[in-house]
């Protein structure tokens, strides 16, 4: 059922060198503060390897059978996934959807996971469009409010409880709320790192919201992106195709770079890798990558906690509005699994 409106949780720049595209060794296997060794092969080489490409002679049905035996064998039944999704969290938490590249369905998955969480939990759940201009969430979720994140920033002094913040958000039938970035490109309307930090501070104070899902736009870089990573308890990294897989590895290397640059925060950044959930997002009916090999690479070589494959679904393509009730059974189950894995990672990180 949709989360009841207003109900709290039952007792949710300066230039920085570009990070390497080399695959990091699992942070769980690297004691701090020892420098992290890097394998000889870089991400581009790994994702271009023939072992990750599907054999076109086998056909799409054969690929699906292999995926069902390997990836699907570990998937829990929907009843258990729902139970895991409903497990309590001790404090307000932030989940950041991040990816070095664009076009991986990040906004779509942010909206879909948010709807799954809002449907099954008794928390106040909000999706935040973290973008320097127009973000993608306003195209994926219903917008009934002209207020934006900048409007909220201008009225922070008047926000003391959920009902005050609710004046600046839209809400869909699942109970998921949305705070949009707006579409202005004026200098005074661009979201800054300091502005983002103030928004998160206010929205998590006094359990105003229990679960915050932040869609970090691909155009966000520098201090703002670092502020989003700093605020995150868990990250979800969508990856679609070879470029998406390579971009996901670059995202992980960014975290390793930040861990080296800021030793006092190293455990946080490495923790984001070890609790990360990678979503292999199929935005087209066919893919040239083998999900099972890519998943193994992320789990064993990068060290993320879980990898979930989200099959292609025509209701989620072309940037259309997301409604999890309209997706096919396989996609619905995959999105439920993705949401449940996010909550499992959160319970390990907080």
C-alpha positions as CSV (number, residue, x, y, z in Angstrom):
1,X,0.0,0.0,0.0
2,X,1.1,3.6,-0.5
3,X,2.7,5.3,2.4
4,X,0.1,7.4,4.3
5,X,0.7,11.0,3.8
6,X,2.4,12.6,6.8
7,X,3.2,9.4,8.6
8,X,6.6,9.0,10.1
9,X,8.7,5.8,10.4
10,X,7.0,3.1,12.4
11,X,8.8,3.0,15.4
12,X,13.6,7.2,5.4
13,X,35.3,24.5,-7.6
14,X,38.1,23.8,-8.0
15,X,39.4,21.6,-10.7
16,X,40.0,18.1,-9.5
17,X,42.2,15.6,-11.5
18,X,40.1,13.1,-13.4
19,X,40.1,9.7,-11.7
20,X,41.6,6.7,-13.3
21,X,39.5,4.2,-15.2
22,X,41.5,1.3,-13.7
23,X,39.5,-1.2,-11.7
24,X,40.1,-0.8,-8.0
25,X,40.9,-3.7,-5.7
26,X,38.1,-4.4,-3.2
27,X,38.4,-1.9,-0.3
28,X,37.4,-4.8,2.0
29,X,40.7,-6.4,1.2
30,X,42.8,-3.3,1.7
31,X,43.7,-2.2,5.2
32,X,43.7,1.6,5.8
33,X,45.6,3.7,5.3
34,X,47.8,1.6,3.0
35,X,47.8,2.7,-0.7
36,X,45.5,0.7,-2.9
37,X,47.2,-1.4,-5.5
38,X,45.7,-1.3,-9.0
39,X,45.5,-4.3,-11.4
40,X,47.3,-4.0,-14.7
41,X,44.2,-4.0,-16.9
42,X,42.0,-0.9,-17.1
43,X,38.2,-0.8,-17.1
44,X,38.0,-0.2,-20.8
45,X,40.0,-3.3,-21.5
46,X,37.9,-5.4,-19.1
47,X,34.5,-4.4,-20.5
48,X,35.7,-4.8,-24.0
49,X,36.9,-8.4,-23.4
50,X,35.3,-11.1,-25.5
51,X,34.4,-12.9,-22.3
52,X,31.8,-10.2,-21.5
53,X,30.2,-10.2,-24.9
54,X,27.3,-12.4,-25.7
55,X,27.6,-14.9,-28.6
56,X,25.1,-13.7,-31.2
57,X,24.9,-17.3,-32.5
58,X,23.4,-18.4,-29.2
59,X,20.4,-16.1,-29.6
60,X,18.6,-13.9,-27.1
61,X,16.6,-16.8,-25.6
62,X,19.8,-18.7,-24.8
63,X,21.2,-15.6,-23.1
64,X,18.0,-15.3,-20.9
65,X,18.3,-19.0,-19.9
66,X,21.9,-18.5,-18.9
67,X,21.1,-15.4,-17.0
68,X,18.3,-17.3,-15.2
69,X,20.7,-20.0,-14.1
70,X,23.4,-17.7,-12.9
71,X,22.1,-14.3,-11.8
72,X,18.6,-15.5,-11.1
73,X,19.6,-18.5,-9.0
74,X,20.4,-16.2,-6.1
75,X,17.3,-14.1,-6.2
76,X,15.0,-14.5,-3.3
77,X,11.2,-15.0,-3.7
78,X,9.1,-11.8,-3.7
79,X,7.8,-12.5,-0.3
80,X,11.3,-12.6,1.2
81,X,12.4,-9.5,-0.8
82,X,9.4,-7.6,0.6
83,X,10.2,-8.7,4.1
84,X,13.8,-7.4,3.7
85,X,12.6,-4.2,2.2
86,X,10.4,-3.5,5.2
87,X,13.2,-4.0,7.8
88,X,13.7,-1.0,10.1
89,X,16.4,1.6,9.7
90,X,17.8,3.4,12.8
91,X,17.9,7.0,11.5
92,X,17.2,9.1,8.3
93,X,19.3,7.9,5.5
94,X,20.5,9.1,2.1
95,X,20.8,6.9,-1.0
96,X,22.6,8.5,-4.0
97,X,22.2,7.3,-7.5
98,X,25.4,8.2,-9.2
99,X,27.1,7.4,-12.5
100,X,30.1,8.9,-14.4
101,X,28.3,8.7,-17.7
102,X,24.8,9.7,-18.8
103,X,22.1,7.6,-20.6
104,X,22.2,4.7,-18.1
105,X,18.6,5.1,-16.8
106,X,19.7,6.7,-13.5
107,X,16.7,8.9,-13.1
108,X,14.4,6.1,-14.2
109,X,15.8,3.7,-11.6
110,X,15.8,6.5,-8.9
111,X,12.1,6.9,-9.5
112,X,11.3,3.2,-9.7
113,X,13.2,2.3,-6.6
114,X,11.6,5.2,-4.7
115,X,8.2,4.0,-5.7
116,X,9.0,0.5,-4.5
117,X,10.3,1.7,-1.2
118,X,7.3,4.1,-0.7
119,X,4.9,1.4,-1.5
120,X,6.2,-1.1,1.0
121,X,7.6,1.0,3.9
122,X,5.8,3.2,6.4
123,X,8.4,5.9,5.9
124,X,8.3,9.4,4.4
125,X,10.3,8.9,1.2
126,X,11.5,11.8,-1.0
127,X,13.4,11.8,-4.3
128,X,15.6,14.8,-4.9
129,X,16.7,16.1,-8.3
130,X,20.3,17.1,-7.7
131,X,21.2,18.9,-10.9
132,X,22.8,22.2,-11.9
133,X,19.9,22.9,-14.3
134,X,16.9,20.8,-15.4
135,X,17.1,17.3,-13.9
136,X,15.6,14.0,-15.1
137,X,13.3,13.2,-12.2
138,X,10.7,15.9,-13.2
139,X,10.2,13.8,-16.4
140,X,10.0,10.5,-14.5
141,X,7.6,11.5,-11.7
142,X,4.4,13.5,-11.5
143,X,4.9,17.2,-10.8
144,X,2.1,19.1,-9.2
145,X,4.1,21.9,-7.4
146,X,5.9,24.8,-9.0
147,X,8.3,25.0,-6.0
148,X,11.9,23.8,-6.6
149,X,14.9,23.0,-4.6
150,X,15.9,26.7,-4.9
151,X,12.5,27.7,-3.5
152,X,13.0,25.5,-0.6
153,X,16.5,26.9,0.0
154,X,15.0,30.4,0.1
155,X,12.6,29.3,2.8
156,X,14.8,27.1,5.0
157,X,14.1,29.2,8.0
158,X,10.4,28.4,7.9
159,X,10.9,24.6,7.6
160,X,10.6,22.9,11.0
161,X,8.6,19.8,10.3
162,X,7.4,17.6,7.5
163,X,4.3,19.7,6.7
164,X,6.5,22.7,6.1
165,X,8.7,20.8,3.6
166,X,5.6,19.2,2.0
167,X,4.6,22.7,0.6
168,X,7.6,22.4,-1.7
169,X,7.2,18.8,-3.0
170,X,5.0,16.8,-5.3
171,X,3.6,13.4,-4.4
172,X,2.5,10.4,-6.5
173,X,0.1,7.7,-5.6
174,X,2.7,5.4,-4.1
175,X,3.5,8.1,-1.5
176,X,6.9,9.0,-3.0
177,X,7.5,12.7,-2.9
178,X,9.6,14.7,-5.4
179,X,11.7,17.9,-4.9
180,X,12.6,19.1,-8.4
181,X,15.6,21.1,-9.5
182,X,13.5,23.4,-11.8
183,X,14.6,24.3,-15.3
184,X,16.3,27.7,-14.8
185,X,19.9,28.0,-15.9
186,X,20.4,31.4,-14.3
187,X,23.5,31.7,-12.1
188,X,21.5,32.3,-8.9
189,X,19.4,29.2,-9.6
190,X,22.3,26.8,-9.9
191,X,22.5,24.3,-7.1
192,X,25.8,24.5,-5.1
193,X,27.5,22.1,-2.7
194,X,26.7,24.4,0.2
195,X,23.0,24.7,-0.9
196,X,22.7,20.9,-1.2
197,X,24.2,20.3,2.2
198,X,21.7,22.7,3.8
199,X,18.8,21.0,2.0
200,X,19.9,17.5,3.3
201,X,20.4,18.9,6.8
202,X,16.9,20.3,7.0
203,X,15.2,17.4,5.3
204,X,16.8,14.9,7.7
205,X,16.3,16.9,10.9
206,X,13.7,15.7,13.3
207,X,12.8,12.8,11.0
208,X,11.3,15.2,8.5
209,X,12.0,12.4,5.9
210,X,13.3,9.0,6.7
211,X,14.6,8.0,3.3
212,X,16.1,10.4,0.8
213,X,16.9,9.3,-2.7
214,X,19.2,11.7,-4.5
215,X,19.4,11.5,-8.3
216,X,22.9,12.9,-9.1
217,X,22.7,14.3,-12.6
218,X,25.5,13.2,-15.0
219,X,26.4,16.9,-15.4
220,X,27.1,17.4,-11.7
221,X,30.9,17.5,-11.0
222,X,33.4,18.9,-8.6
223,X,32.3,20.1,-5.2
224,X,28.6,19.4,-5.7
225,X,29.2,15.8,-6.6
226,X,31.6,15.3,-3.7
227,X,29.0,16.8,-1.4
228,X,26.5,14.3,-2.7
229,X,28.9,11.4,-2.1
230,X,29.7,12.8,1.4
231,X,26.0,12.8,2.3
232,X,25.3,9.3,1.0
233,X,24.9,6.3,3.3
234,X,24.7,4.0,0.2
235,X,25.1,4.5,-3.5
236,X,23.4,2.8,-6.4
237,X,25.3,2.8,-9.7
238,X,23.3,2.1,-12.9
239,X,25.3,0.7,-15.8
240,X,23.9,0.2,-19.3
241,X,26.2,-1.3,-21.9
242,X,30.0,-1.1,-22.2
243,X,30.2,2.6,-21.6
244,X,27.9,2.3,-18.6
245,X,30.1,-0.4,-17.1
246,X,33.2,1.6,-17.7
247,X,31.5,4.7,-16.2
248,X,30.6,2.7,-13.1
249,X,34.2,1.7,-12.6
250,X,35.3,5.3,-12.9
251,X,32.7,6.2,-10.3
252,X,34.3,3.7,-7.9
253,X,37.7,5.0,-8.7
254,X,36.5,8.5,-7.9
255,X,35.7,7.2,-4.4
256,X,39.1,5.6,-4.0
257,X,40.6,8.9,-5.1
258,X,38.6,10.8,-2.5
259,X,39.7,8.2,0.1
260,X,43.3,8.9,-0.7
261,X,42.8,12.7,-0.8
262,X,40.9,12.9,2.5
263,X,42.3,10.3,4.8
264,X,40.0,11.3,7.7
265,X,37.0,10.3,5.5
266,X,38.7,7.3,3.8
267,X,36.5,4.8,5.7
268,X,33.3,6.5,4.5
269,X,34.4,6.5,0.8
270,X,35.6,2.9,0.9
271,X,32.4,1.9,2.7
272,X,30.4,3.4,-0.1
273,X,32.1,0.9,-2.5
274,X,31.8,-2.1,-0.2
275,X,28.0,-1.5,0.3
276,X,27.3,-0.3,-3.3
277,X,24.6,-1.8,-5.4
278,X,25.3,-1.9,-9.2
279,X,22.2,-2.1,-11.4
280,X,22.9,-3.6,-14.8
281,X,20.1,-1.7,-16.6
282,X,18.9,-3.0,-19.9
283,X,17.7,0.0,-21.8
284,X,17.3,-1.9,-25.1
285,X,15.9,-5.3,-25.9
286,X,19.3,-6.7,-26.7
287,X,22.7,-6.3,-25.0
288,X,26.2,-7.2,-26.1
289,X,27.4,-7.9,-22.5
290,X,27.1,-11.0,-20.4
291,X,25.5,-9.9,-17.2
292,X,27.0,-12.8,-15.2
293,X,30.6,-11.9,-16.1
294,X,30.1,-8.3,-15.5
295,X,28.5,-9.0,-12.1
296,X,31.4,-11.2,-11.2
297,X,33.9,-8.5,-12.1
298,X,32.1,-5.9,-9.9
299,X,31.7,-8.2,-7.0
300,X,35.2,-9.8,-7.0
301,X,37.5,-7.2,-8.6
302,X,35.8,-3.9,-7.6
303,X,34.3,-5.2,-4.3
304,X,30.7,-3.9,-4.5
305,X,28.2,-5.7,-2.2
306,X,25.6,-6.6,-4.8
307,X,24.7,-6.5,-8.5
308,X,21.1,-6.6,-9.8
309,X,20.1,-7.1,-13.4
310,X,17.1,-5.0,-14.5
311,X,15.6,-6.4,-17.8
312,X,14.4,-4.2,-20.6
313,X,10.9,-3.0,-20.2
314,X,9.1,-0.9,-22.8
315,X,7.2,1.1,-20.1
316,X,10.5,2.5,-18.9
317,X,12.1,3.5,-22.2
318,X,12.4,7.0,-23.8
319,X,12.4,8.9,-20.5
320,X,8.7,8.4,-19.9
321,X,7.0,8.8,-16.6
322,X,7.7,5.8,-14.3
323,X,4.8,3.7,-12.8
324,X,6.0,0.4,-11.3
325,X,2.4,-0.9,-11.6
326,X,2.7,-0.9,-15.4
327,X,6.0,-2.8,-15.7
328,X,6.2,-6.5,-16.6
329,X,6.6,-9.2,-14.0
330,X,10.3,-9.7,-14.6
331,X,11.0,-6.0,-14.3
332,X,8.8,-5.6,-11.3
333,X,10.6,-8.4,-9.5
334,X,14.0,-7.0,-10.4
335,X,13.0,-3.5,-9.1
336,X,11.7,-5.1,-5.9
337,X,15.1,-6.9,-5.6
338,X,17.0,-3.7,-6.2
339,X,15.0,-1.8,-3.6
340,X,15.5,-4.7,-1.1
341,X,19.2,-4.7,-1.7
342,X,19.4,-1.0,-1.1
343,X,17.7,-1.4,2.3
344,X,20.0,-4.4,3.1
345,X,23.1,-2.2,2.3
346,X,21.7,0.6,4.4
347,X,21.3,-1.7,7.4
348,X,24.9,-2.6,7.1
349,X,26.2,0.9,6.7
350,X,24.2,2.8,9.5
